[in-house]
Amino acid sequence: MMSMMYDVAAAIDKGRRDYQEDAIAINFPEPEQDGTGFVVLADGMGGHKAGGIASQIAVVKMSDTLKERLDHSDIPESEIPEVLKAAALAANRSIAAYARRHGDVAGMGTTVVVPVLSNGRLHWVSVGDSPLYVFSDDGGLNQVNEDHSMGAQIDLLSRSGMMDEETARHHPERNCLTSVLMGDDIPRIDCGQPPVTLESGNIVVVSSDGLQFLSHDRISDILSARRNESSETIANALMQAIRDLDDPEQDNVSLAVIKVV
């Protein structure tokens, strides 16, 4: 098995929204140490403060579960996907319990995406539309998880010729989620199997969909230009590019940049 170290940085911004509904937590070994590390990122929904509550519940519950199961343990890598799925289900139950006690937050929910880096491989779990990317010099930028939203289905209609590209791009239901943590049954939980094999120099980016106000090519260009710089520099560059857009509809944006070094 391959031992690797990681340079990790995170950033979060409210954008033009009234409330911050994103939440993020990072748990990685200390610098100059190898081992297993993870990020938990959640993008809440439900309006006002409810989305922020849902995302915080998911991040705290999943982080606690993963710390208990993954830190200082000899768990086989083959069991990591089941641990990730169990953590998502535990977070969903916590959201349901909170909603039962507080009727004013009924309908709140959150996406969640969790990359786990262990022994040179990227494991992950994803519910919703928060993207997880891997960048490499030879392969460029690739999103490794799928969006659980109507946007993916609308794009499929466009590619098959059943809807024109312009209509698909501006379809009013593009951002409707098809799977989310709301305390009810979860329609779809994706786990990365097999895991992605990482190499030195790869950059993993996990974010809320607020980052996708930047085009795929723009994100790729920033990573390419900054690939030899620190994760903090890369995270700041991505956030600055968002600010430079000055989009009046800018959503909350949160992200973590993980360089394999």
C-alpha positions as CSV (number, residue, x, y, z in Angstrom):
1,M,0.0,0.0,0.0
2,M,1.2,3.5,-0.8
3,S,1.8,6.1,1.9
4,M,1.1,9.7,1.0
5,M,0.9,13.1,2.7
6,Y,-1.6,15.8,1.9
7,D,-1.6,19.6,1.8
8,V,-5.1,20.7,2.7
9,A,-6.9,24.0,2.8
10,A,-10.5,25.1,2.9
11,A,-12.5,28.3,2.2
12,I,-16.1,29.3,2.6
13,D,-18.1,32.4,1.5
14,K,-21.8,33.5,1.8
15,G,-21.8,34.8,-1.7
16,R,-24.9,37.1,-2.3
17,R,-27.2,35.0,-0.2
18,D,-28.7,36.2,3.1
19,Y,-27.7,33.1,5.0
20,Q,-24.8,30.7,5.0
21,E,-26.2,27.2,4.5
22,D,-22.9,25.4,3.6
23,A,-20.9,23.6,6.3
24,I,-17.5,21.9,6.1
25,A,-15.2,20.0,8.4
26,I,-11.7,18.6,7.7
27,N,-9.9,15.8,9.5
28,F,-6.4,15.0,8.2
29,P,-3.1,13.8,9.7
30,E,-0.7,16.5,10.9
31,P,1.8,17.8,8.3
32,E,4.6,15.4,7.6
33,Q,2.5,12.4,8.7
34,D,0.7,9.9,6.5
35,G,-2.6,8.2,7.3
36,T,-6.3,8.5,6.5
37,G,-8.0,11.9,6.1
38,F,-11.4,13.1,5.1
39,V,-13.5,16.2,4.4
40,V,-17.2,16.4,5.1
41,L,-19.0,19.1,3.1
42,A,-22.7,19.8,3.1
43,D,-24.9,22.3,1.3
44,G,-28.1,22.9,3.1
45,M,-31.6,23.7,1.8
46,G,-34.8,24.8,3.4
47,G,-34.6,28.6,3.5
48,H,-33.7,31.0,6.3
49,K,-31.6,29.2,8.9
50,A,-33.1,25.7,8.4
51,G,-30.7,24.7,5.6
52,G,-27.7,25.8,7.8
53,I,-29.0,23.7,10.6
54,A,-29.4,20.6,8.4
55,S,-25.9,21.0,6.9
56,Q,-24.3,21.5,10.4
57,I,-26.1,18.4,11.7
58,A,-24.8,16.3,8.8
59,V,-21.2,17.6,9.1
60,V,-21.0,17.1,12.8
61,K,-22.6,13.6,12.8
62,M,-20.7,12.3,9.9
63,S,-17.4,13.7,11.2
64,D,-17.9,12.1,14.6
65,T,-18.9,8.8,13.0
66,L,-15.9,8.7,10.7
67,K,-13.4,9.8,13.4
68,E,-14.7,6.9,15.6
69,R,-14.5,4.4,12.8
70,L,-11.5,5.5,10.8
71,D,-9.1,7.2,13.1
72,H,-6.4,5.0,14.7
73,S,-8.1,1.8,13.5
74,D,-7.1,-1.1,11.4
75,I,-10.3,-1.2,9.3
76,P,-9.8,-2.9,6.0
77,E,-10.1,-0.5,3.0
78,S,-12.7,-2.7,1.5
79,E,-15.0,-1.7,4.4
80,I,-14.6,2.0,4.0
81,P,-17.6,2.4,1.5
82,E,-19.9,0.7,4.1
83,V,-18.6,3.0,6.8
84,L,-19.3,6.0,4.6
85,K,-22.8,4.8,3.8
86,A,-23.5,4.2,7.5
87,A,-22.3,7.7,8.4
88,A,-24.7,9.2,5.8
89,L,-27.6,7.2,7.2
90,A,-26.7,8.2,10.7
91,A,-26.7,11.9,9.7
92,N,-30.1,11.4,8.0
93,R,-31.5,10.0,11.3
94,S,-30.1,13.0,13.2
95,I,-31.8,15.4,10.8
96,A,-35.1,13.5,11.3
97,A,-34.8,13.6,15.1
98,Y,-34.1,17.4,15.1
99,A,-37.0,18.0,12.7
100,R,-39.4,16.1,15.0
101,R,-38.4,18.3,17.9
102,H,-38.5,21.6,16.0
103,G,-41.6,21.8,13.8
104,D,-40.4,25.2,12.3
105,V,-37.7,23.5,10.3
106,A,-39.9,20.9,8.6
107,G,-38.7,20.3,5.0
108,M,-35.0,21.2,5.7
109,G,-32.4,19.1,4.1
110,T,-28.8,19.0,2.8
111,T,-26.5,17.5,0.3
112,V,-23.4,15.8,1.5
113,V,-20.1,14.7,-0.1
114,V,-17.3,13.1,1.7
115,P,-13.9,12.2,0.2
116,V,-11.7,9.9,2.3
117,L,-8.0,9.6,1.3
118,S,-6.3,6.4,2.4
119,N,-3.2,4.7,1.2
120,G,-3.1,6.6,-2.0
121,R,-6.7,6.0,-2.9
122,L,-9.8,8.2,-2.9
123,H,-13.0,6.8,-1.4
124,W,-16.1,8.9,-1.3
125,V,-19.8,9.0,-0.6
126,S,-22.2,11.5,-2.2
127,V,-25.8,12.5,-1.9
128,G,-27.1,15.5,-3.8
129,D,-25.3,17.8,-6.3
130,S,-22.1,18.9,-4.5
131,P,-19.2,18.1,-6.9
132,L,-16.0,16.1,-6.2
133,Y,-13.2,16.7,-8.7
134,V,-9.8,15.1,-9.3
135,F,-7.2,17.1,-11.3
136,S,-4.1,15.7,-12.9
137,D,-1.5,17.1,-15.3
138,D,-2.2,14.5,-18.0
139,G,-6.0,14.0,-17.5
140,G,-7.2,17.5,-16.7
141,L,-10.2,18.0,-14.4
142,N,-12.7,15.3,-13.9
143,Q,-15.8,15.2,-11.7
144,V,-15.8,11.7,-10.1
145,N,-19.3,11.8,-8.6
146,E,-22.7,12.3,-10.3
147,D,-25.2,15.1,-9.6
148,H,-28.4,13.9,-8.0
149,S,-30.4,16.6,-9.7
150,M,-32.7,17.1,-12.7
151,G,-29.8,18.9,-14.4
152,A,-28.1,15.5,-15.1
153,Q,-31.3,14.2,-16.7
154,I,-31.9,17.3,-18.6
155,D,-28.3,17.2,-20.0
156,L,-28.9,13.6,-21.1
157,L,-32.0,14.8,-23.0
158,S,-29.8,17.4,-24.7
159,R,-27.1,15.0,-25.6
160,S,-29.6,12.6,-27.1
161,G,-31.1,15.4,-29.2
162,M,-34.4,15.4,-27.4
163,M,-33.9,19.0,-26.1
164,D,-31.8,21.8,-27.6
165,E,-28.7,22.9,-25.7
166,E,-29.9,26.4,-24.9
167,T,-33.2,25.2,-23.4
168,A,-31.3,22.6,-21.4
169,R,-28.9,25.2,-20.0
170,H,-31.7,27.5,-18.8
171,H,-34.3,24.9,-17.8
172,P,-36.1,26.0,-14.7
173,E,-35.9,22.6,-13.0
174,R,-32.1,22.1,-13.5
175,N,-31.3,22.6,-9.9
176,C,-34.1,20.4,-8.5
177,L,-32.5,17.7,-6.3
178,T,-33.5,14.1,-6.8
179,S,-31.7,12.8,-3.6
180,V,-30.9,14.6,-0.4
181,L,-30.7,14.1,3.4
182,M,-34.0,15.2,4.8
183,G,-34.7,12.6,7.4
184,D,-36.8,10.5,5.1
185,D,-35.8,7.6,2.9
186,I,-32.7,8.6,0.8
187,P,-33.5,7.8,-2.9
188,R,-29.8,7.4,-3.9
189,I,-26.5,7.2,-2.0
190,D,-23.4,6.9,-4.2
191,C,-20.2,5.4,-3.0
192,G,-17.0,5.4,-5.1
193,Q,-16.3,1.8,-6.0
194,P,-13.6,1.0,-6.9
195,P,-11.7,3.9,-5.3
196,V,-9.8,6.4,-7.4
197,T,-6.0,5.7,-7.4
198,L,-4.1,8.9,-6.7
199,E,-0.6,9.9,-7.7
200,S,1.7,12.6,-6.4
201,G,0.7,15.9,-7.9
202,N,-3.0,15.1,-8.1
203,I,-5.4,17.8,-6.7
204,V,-8.7,16.8,-5.2
205,V,-11.3,19.5,-4.9
206,V,-14.6,19.1,-3.1
207,S,-17.1,21.9,-3.1
208,S,-20.7,23.0,-2.9
209,D,-22.4,23.7,-6.2
210,G,-21.7,27.4,-5.6
211,L,-18.3,26.8,-7.2
212,Q,-20.0,25.8,-10.4
213,F,-20.8,29.4,-11.1
214,L,-17.4,29.1,-12.6
215,S,-17.3,27.0,-15.8
216,H,-15.6,23.6,-15.8
217,D,-12.8,25.0,-18.0
218,R,-12.3,28.0,-15.8
219,I,-11.8,25.8,-12.7
220,S,-9.4,23.6,-14.7
221,D,-7.4,26.6,-15.9
222,I,-7.0,27.8,-12.3
223,L,-5.8,24.4,-11.1
224,S,-3.4,24.0,-14.0
225,A,-1.9,27.5,-13.5
226,R,-1.5,27.0,-9.7
227,R,-0.7,23.3,-9.6
228,N,2.8,23.8,-8.2
229,E,1.6,26.2,-5.4
230,S,0.1,25.4,-2.0
231,S,-3.5,24.2,-1.5
232,E,-4.2,27.5,0.4
233,T,-3.1,29.5,-2.7
234,I,-5.3,27.4,-4.9
235,A,-8.3,27.7,-2.6
236,N,-7.9,31.5,-2.5
237,A,-7.5,31.7,-6.3
238,L,-10.8,29.8,-6.8
239,M,-12.6,32.0,-4.3
240,Q,-11.2,35.2,-6.0
241,A,-12.4,34.0,-9.4
242,I,-15.9,33.6,-7.9
243,R,-15.7,37.1,-6.5
244,D,-14.5,38.5,-9.8
245,L,-17.6,37.1,-11.5
246,D,-19.6,39.5,-9.3
247,D,-22.7,37.5,-10.0
248,P,-25.8,39.0,-8.2
249,E,-27.2,35.4,-7.9
250,Q,-24.0,33.9,-6.4
251,D,-24.9,31.0,-4.1
252,N,-23.0,30.1,-0.9
253,V,-19.7,28.5,-1.9
254,S,-17.5,26.2,0.2
255,L,-14.6,24.1,-0.9
256,A,-11.6,22.2,0.2
257,V,-8.4,21.6,-1.8
258,I,-6.3,18.5,-1.2
259,K,-2.9,18.2,-2.9
260,V,-1.3,14.8,-2.9
261,V,2.4,15.6,-2.1
